[in-house]
Amino acid sequence: MADAVDADELLRRIRGARDWAIQEEGRLLAEAEAASGPDGAAVPAGAAKAFSVVRSVLDKIIEPGRDPGTA
């Protein structure tokens, strides 16, 4: 079984995951823009949306009272 982590370490890991989701979302959006035709852009755009949702959830964990529209 894995070792227990304290709250600071857990928050650090969540922030790292959020930063990674932001990075991947941006990369996939750029890939979708560079793709030729709507069919070529659909997969990266859909994946970018998934990372956007993950980022939104992690933002709510980090700052529960913050409006997601202000991020």
Secondary structure as GFF3:
##gff-version 3
##sequence-region A 1 71
A	DSSP	alpha_helix	7	34	.	.	.	ID=ss1
A	DSSP	alpha_helix	37	62	.	.	.	ID=ss2
A	DSSP	three_ten_helix	68	70	.	.	.	ID=ss3
###
